[in-house]
Amino acid sequence: MYQDVEIKLKKKNKILFSFDSMCLQEIITLMEKQNKRVLVLWAFECVLKPLEIFEQQYPNEFRPRNAYDICQQWASGVIKMQIAKKAILDCHRVCKEIDDIYYISLCHARTIYSPCKKTRNGFDFL
């Protein structure tokens, strides 16, 4: 079930999962049956714990929290996706500026783009 992940680990890939990862197929099937609002609410709840852990280690790094707050505004219809996307990309940049793999993964885990959208690189949750 995790053979594709093990291969990516051996190659030292930073992104270990993709839309095609076998270990994600069950949850992907379930997600495809849900409406967008359910997925958005679920994603917002899921990213809170990684965000809190990240903020404890990097209390002066505000881009992940900013992305979360701005994406909540997007989900509420207050702002357009273009504004949210800029905050999301800023959050991704944090990962390139820190060198602790654990906190990089937390930052990626809380990156928000669109509700569980399939992308070329895998998933952007939110």
N, C-alpha and C positions, 0 to 999 in steps of 0.2 A: 504493500500500500504506500510506503514511503520511499520507494526506489528512486523516483524522480527527484525527491528532495536530497537523498544521499548522493546522487550524481552531482547535483548543484553544489552541495557542500564540498565534495572532492575538488570541484573546479574553482572553489573559493568564490562562488557567486554570492552577492549580497542579498539578492532577492531569491528566496528559496521556493516560493509557491507561485503558481500561475493558474489561470482559469482552467487549465487542463490537468492540474495536479489531482491524482487519484484520491488522495485523502480529503479533498474538498468537494468531491462530486455529490455526496449526499446532501450537504448543506446548500450547495448551489441549486440542486433540484428543488429543495424546500424554498429557497429564496425566490426562485423563478415563479413560484405559485403565489407569492405574497403581493399585496398591493404596495405601491411606492411609499405611502405614509407609514405603514408598519415597518418597512425596512429603514426608513429615515429615523424613526423613533428608536428602533433597536440599535442602529449604528451610533446615535448620539449617546445612548446609555453605555454601550460597549467601550467607547473611547475615554470615558471619564477616569477610570482607574489607571490606565497607562499614562494619561495626562497628569494626574496627581503625582504619580511616581516620578515622572520626568521632571516636573516642577520642583520636587524636593531636591533633586540632584542639581538642577540648573535654575535656581530661583530668579535669575536675572535674564533668562531667555523667555521672551514673551510671544514669539511667533507661533508656537503650537497653540497656545491659549487664544491668541488672536484669530487663528484659522478656525478654531472651534466656535468662537463667538460670532464671527462673520458668517460662517456656514449656517448657524442657527438663524441669523437674519435672512439668509437666502431661503432656508426651508420655510420661513414664515412669510415669504413673498415680499420682504422689505427691500431687498437689493437683488441685482441681477447676478447670474452665474459668473460673468466676466470679472466682477469685483471679488467674488468668493475664490475664483480660480487663482487670482494673484496671491491671496493669502495662503492658499494651499501650496502653491509653488514656493513661497517663502518658507513654509513649514518643511518642505522637502529639502531646502537649502541648509537648514539646520543640521541635517544628517551628514552633510559634507563637511561641516565645520567642527564636528565632535568626533572623537576617535574611540569611544567606548561602544562596542558592538551591541551591548545590552540596551543602552539608551538610544542608540541609533534605531534599533528595532522598535522600541517604544514610540519613538517619534514617527516612524513609518506607520505603526499600527494605528495611530490616531490621525493620520493624514486623511483629509476629507476631499472628495471631488464630486462625485455624484452617486446616488444610491446604488451601491454595490455594482457599479458599472464594470463590465468586462473591458479591460484595456490590453494593449500589446504587452505590457510588462507584468500583468497580473491583475490584482485588485486594488482599487482605491476605494476604501470604505467610506461611505457616507453618505 
